[in-house]
């Protein structure tokens, strides 16, 4: 089982990044709105759970840099 942690972060100027890590794997994806980024992260988590591969935790970080 490979647990994965996804973090949704605000982009520098606009948009949202989904950043994820799992035992040597790294994922980074950009979405134009926060709602879309959250939907994609939830869809990914649901797929991982259905496949029985592991658990996915999702964190939303709204802080501006």
Helices and strands as residue ranges (DSSP letters): E 4-10, E 16-22, E 25-31, H 34-51, E 56-61
